[in-house]
Amino acid sequence: AVEPPCAALAAATASSEAKQQLADLGRRAHELDLGDDTAYRAMSHEFHGAVASMSGNRILELLAHALMEIFDGHVARATRDIDTRAAAPDEHDAVIAAILAGDVATAESEMRAHMEHYAEVFGHALPDVLDDTVRWE
C-alpha cells in the first residue's frame, strides 16, 4: 500500500540527480555478496529508502521507513535464503528502469510485484508472524 505509490511518484517527480543515484545503487546491488546478511539488508534499505525519498511525499517516506523498522524486527530472517535474495537486484532493476524512464504506471506495478513476491516469501517462511500484532515498545 505504501511503496508502489512511492515508486509511481518517484517516476513522476524525481530529479535527474536522484535518478542517477538510484541507477548507481542498482548497479552496486549486483556486486553484493548475497551471503552477507548485513550488506544485503543495507542494500535493501538503501533501495527502498531512496525510492520513498524520491517520492517527494514526506508522509509516504516516513511510513516506508517505519515499515522497514517493523520488517527488520519481525520478518527479515525470512530473506536469508540465497535464492530469495538473488531475485531482489533484478526486481529492483525493473523498478529502477521504470523510474528512470518516468513511467509512472510501470514503476508502480513493478514495485507492487516486488512487494507481493516478498509477502509470499514471508507467508511461506513465517506464517504465524504475519498474523502477529506489532507492538511499539
Solvent accessible surface area in square Angstrom, and as a share of the most:
residue,aa,sasa,rsa
1,A,118,0.91
2,V,19,0.11
3,E,16,0.07
4,P,3,0.02
5,P,40,0.25
6,C,1,0.00
7,A,0,0.00
8,A,11,0.09
9,L,61,0.30
10,A,0,0.00
11,A,5,0.04
12,A,64,0.50
13,T,88,0.51
14,A,18,0.14
15,S,63,0.40
16,S,95,0.61
17,E,122,0.55
18,A,24,0.19
19,K,41,0.17
20,Q,96,0.43
21,Q,109,0.48
22,L,3,0.01
23,A,13,0.10
24,D,50,0.26
25,L,8,0.04
26,G,7,0.06
27,R,133,0.49
28,R,116,0.42
29,A,4,0.03
30,H,94,0.42
31,E,143,0.64
32,L,39,0.19
33,D,95,0.49
34,L,39,0.20
35,G,54,0.52
36,D,59,0.31
37,D,41,0.21
38,T,108,0.63
39,A,30,0.23
40,Y,8,0.03
41,R,63,0.23
42,A,58,0.45
43,M,12,0.05
44,S,22,0.14
45,H,50,0.22
46,E,85,0.38
47,F,1,0.01
48,H,15,0.07
49,G,8,0.08
50,A,29,0.23
51,V,1,0.01
52,A,1,0.01
53,S,58,0.37
54,M,21,0.09
55,S,4,0.03
56,G,70,0.67
57,N,56,0.29
58,R,147,0.54
59,I,117,0.59
60,L,29,0.14
61,E,29,0.13
62,L,88,0.44
63,L,83,0.41
64,A,0,0.00
65,H,77,0.34
66,A,37,0.29
67,L,83,0.41
68,M,17,0.08
69,E,113,0.51
70,I,39,0.20
71,F,51,0.21
72,D,42,0.22
73,G,56,0.54
74,H,67,0.30
75,V,14,0.08
76,A,5,0.04
77,R,117,0.43
78,A,11,0.09
79,T,2,0.01
80,R,135,0.49
81,D,77,0.40
82,I,87,0.44
83,D,114,0.59
84,T,16,0.09
85,R,4,0.02
86,A,48,0.37
87,A,31,0.24
88,A,1,0.01
89,P,7,0.05
90,D,89,0.46
91,E,41,0.19
92,H,3,0.01
93,D,51,0.26
94,A,34,0.27
95,V,0,0.00
96,I,9,0.05
97,A,61,0.47
98,A,5,0.04
99,I,0,0.00
100,L,72,0.36
101,A,81,0.63
102,G,33,0.32
103,D,58,0.30
104,V,64,0.37
105,A,76,0.59
106,T,52,0.30
107,A,0,0.00
108,E,54,0.24
109,S,61,0.40
110,E,60,0.27
111,M,0,0.00
112,R,94,0.34
113,A,54,0.42
114,H,6,0.03
115,M,67,0.30
116,E,105,0.47
117,H,59,0.26
118,Y,17,0.06
119,A,55,0.43
120,E,105,0.47
121,V,25,0.15
122,F,20,0.08
123,G,27,0.26
124,H,144,0.64
125,A,56,0.43
126,L,25,0.13
127,P,79,0.50
128,D,114,0.59
129,V,28,0.16
130,L,90,0.45
131,D,127,0.66
132,D,88,0.45
133,T,96,0.56
134,V,55,0.31
135,R,173,0.63
136,W,181,0.63
137,E,201,0.90
